[in-house]
Amino acid sequence: MKCLVVGQGIAGTVLARTLTRRGAAVRIADAGHPHQSSLAAAGIINPVTGKRFVKSWGFETFYPVARAFYRELEAEWQCTLWHEQPILRLLETVQQANDWAARMASPGYAHLLGERPDAGAWSAFLKPALLTGEIRQAARVDFPLLLHTFRQKMAGEGLLLEQAVTSGTALQLVSDYDYIIFCEGYRGRDNPFFPALPWQLSKGEGLIFRFLPPGAETLREMVKRDLMIVPQGNGLFWAGASNDWTFEDNGATAAVQQGLGERLSGIFSAPYEIVQRFGAIRPTVKDRRPFLGISPVHPKMAIFNGLGTKGALLAPYWAERLADCLLEGKSLVAEVDIQRFF
Ligand SMILES: Cc1cc2nc3c(=O)[nH]c(=O)nc-3n(C[C@H](O)[C@H](O)[C@H](O)COP(=O)(O)OP(=O)(O)OC[C@H]3O[C@@H](n4cnc5c(N)ncnc54)[C@H](O)[C@@H]3O)c2cc1C
């Protein structure tokens, strides 16, 4: 089976690896567009999200597949891609603390949620919280290292095409492949092989900062209040992200960045300096489920997209299911199959 994967974000990278591992001959094409969503992302896997602290969709099914996928690559490439880091959940109000306690007592949550007496080593940098919760089985995937290493390996084997694949190019190339699979991130919205999909794109902005007082280099845990703070391991921290449904471009903007700065000032007691600001567009979908499947207008064009805010968790599991479909002719579940819209 010969496949061309179009787009080398987390979706294309994970799919190309999965198809190759299952015996397909795979090439990958990437146009190198700036503001790639995967390179803006912190790569967080957070089992419990939202104001009501609800378990992420399919977490118990997707997490072990994701963990095994990233750890296998680590072992093969001799590098660290997968960081298991709990999240300190700072709770500010009595309502939040009550909701947290209720959720901890709910069936199926005891292994994921806990409480801490305080924020530990983080206390020197944070404003005090009413209650410090702990989210377990959280992790962070080093997307930049993963994407960069995979790209180098594909280039080294002569399997990387550094070019845009438009619909016209795809029609010219398609006789060389069994499938061309589009993993274009938000740009997939304009792909004529997949018309009328209910995209609901959202823009996220974030920033990278360092604390001015010494001692922050050893902080390992992630922190969540109204923003997520993620230690990068080199004295630098990722903070984000905003979530906007209307936007004019995919870069950082003064207004949103000012809002992020105000939220950070509400979280930290220690001074910090910002070293980088960024923005990108997430491939989010109205029904919050990925887009997988074969084009309704061309039987050799397929799609792997719509990973929304959860590319790190979703990509490995759903890449396997798309591989089942393309390589073995198995049906996709209706929940993710783009047929649900036709
Ligand atoms: C600020 C921010 C923070 C986030 N944080 C997290 C997080 O912590 N955890 C998490 O799981 N998710 C997070 N996300 C979401 C995550 O980024 C997405 O789920 C995921 O990266 C989407 O990956 P993708 O490969 O579909 O798209 P992209 O990363 O956008 O990649 C698409 C690629 O396709 C290429 N391309 C597009 N069209 C073509 C074409 N026609 N020909 C050739 N190449 C093409 C582009 O150049 C690009 O390289 C975050 C997103 C943002 C914006």
The ligand as a MOL file (V3000), in Angstrom:
LIG
                    3D

  0  0  0     0  0            999 V3000
M  V30 BEGIN CTAB
M  V30 COUNTS 53 58 0 0 0
M  V30 BEGIN ATOM
M  V30 1 C -1.9230 27.9920 21.5280 0
M  V30 2 C -2.2940 26.5490 21.3630 0
M  V30 3 C -2.0660 25.6660 22.4000 0
M  V30 4 C -2.4060 24.3130 22.2670 0
M  V30 5 N -2.1090 23.4590 23.2870 0
M  V30 6 C -2.3450 22.1340 23.1310 0
M  V30 7 C -1.9360 21.2100 24.1210 0
M  V30 8 O -1.3490 21.5820 25.1350 0
M  V30 9 N -2.2160 19.8880 23.9270 0
M  V30 10 C -2.8220 19.4320 22.7920 0
M  V30 11 O -3.0380 18.2230 22.6500 0
M  V30 12 N -3.2050 20.2970 21.8140 0
M  V30 13 C -2.9720 21.6280 21.9690 0
M  V30 14 N -3.3500 22.4930 20.9850 0
M  V30 15 C -4.0550 21.9480 19.8220 0
M  V30 16 C -3.0620 21.2870 18.8560 0
M  V30 17 O -2.1720 22.2630 18.4270 0
M  V30 18 C -3.8060 20.6580 17.7030 0
M  V30 19 O -4.6960 19.6670 18.1760 0
M  V30 20 C -2.8290 19.9580 16.7390 0
M  V30 21 O -1.5770 20.5630 16.7620 0
M  V30 22 C -3.3520 19.9560 15.3240 0
M  V30 23 O -2.3590 19.3450 14.5350 0
M  V30 24 P -2.5070 19.2090 12.9710 0
M  V30 25 O -1.3770 18.3700 12.5370 0
M  V30 26 O -3.8910 18.8030 12.6390 0
M  V30 27 O -2.3440 20.7090 12.4020 0
M  V30 28 P -1.0600 21.6400 12.2660 0
M  V30 29 O -0.1780 21.5200 13.4450 0
M  V30 30 O -1.5390 23.0200 11.9400 0
M  V30 31 O -0.2510 21.0500 11.0490 0
M  V30 32 C -0.7000 21.1320 9.7240 0
M  V30 33 C 0.5140 21.0300 8.8010 0
M  V30 34 O 0.0690 20.8430 7.4800 0
M  V30 35 C 0.8270 21.6540 6.6050 0
M  V30 36 N -0.0320 21.8870 5.4390 0
M  V30 37 C -1.2890 22.4010 5.4420 0
M  V30 38 N -1.8150 22.3590 4.2090 0
M  V30 39 C -0.8690 21.7840 3.4220 0
M  V30 40 C -0.8340 21.4480 2.0390 0
M  V30 41 N -1.8880 21.6470 1.2190 0
M  V30 42 N 0.3090 20.9030 1.5320 0
M  V30 43 C 1.3730 20.6560 2.3510 0
M  V30 44 N 1.3720 20.9470 3.6700 0
M  V30 45 C 0.2730 21.5070 4.1910 0
M  V30 46 C 1.1470 22.8890 7.4260 0
M  V30 47 O 2.2970 23.5410 6.9250 0
M  V30 48 C 1.3800 22.2590 8.7930 0
M  V30 49 O 2.7330 21.8740 8.9270 0
M  V30 50 C -3.0180 23.8500 21.0790 0
M  V30 51 C -3.2350 24.7530 20.0390 0
M  V30 52 C -2.8890 26.0850 20.1690 0
M  V30 53 C -3.1210 27.0170 19.0280 0
M  V30 END ATOM
M  V30 BEGIN BOND
M  V30 1 1 1 2
M  V30 2 1 2 3
M  V30 3 2 2 52
M  V30 4 2 3 4
M  V30 5 1 4 5
M  V30 6 1 4 50
M  V30 7 2 5 6
M  V30 8 1 6 7
M  V30 9 1 6 13
M  V30 10 2 7 8
M  V30 11 1 7 9
M  V30 12 1 9 10
M  V30 13 2 10 11
M  V30 14 1 10 12
M  V30 15 2 12 13
M  V30 16 1 13 14
M  V30 17 1 14 15
M  V30 18 1 14 50
M  V30 19 1 15 16
M  V30 20 1 16 17
M  V30 21 1 16 18
M  V30 22 1 18 19
M  V30 23 1 18 20
M  V30 24 1 20 21
M  V30 25 1 20 22
M  V30 26 1 22 23
M  V30 27 1 23 24
M  V30 28 2 24 25
M  V30 29 1 24 26
M  V30 30 1 24 27
M  V30 31 1 27 28
M  V30 32 2 28 29
M  V30 33 1 28 30
M  V30 34 1 28 31
M  V30 35 1 31 32
M  V30 36 1 32 33
M  V30 37 1 33 34
M  V30 38 1 33 48
M  V30 39 1 34 35
M  V30 40 1 35 36
M  V30 41 1 35 46
M  V30 42 1 36 37
M  V30 43 1 36 45
M  V30 44 2 37 38
M  V30 45 1 38 39
M  V30 46 1 39 40
M  V30 47 2 39 45
M  V30 48 1 40 41
M  V30 49 2 40 42
M  V30 50 1 42 43
M  V30 51 2 43 44
M  V30 52 1 44 45
M  V30 53 1 46 47
M  V30 54 1 46 48
M  V30 55 1 48 49
M  V30 56 2 50 51
M  V30 57 1 51 52
M  V30 58 1 52 53
M  V30 END BOND
M  V30 END CTAB
M  END
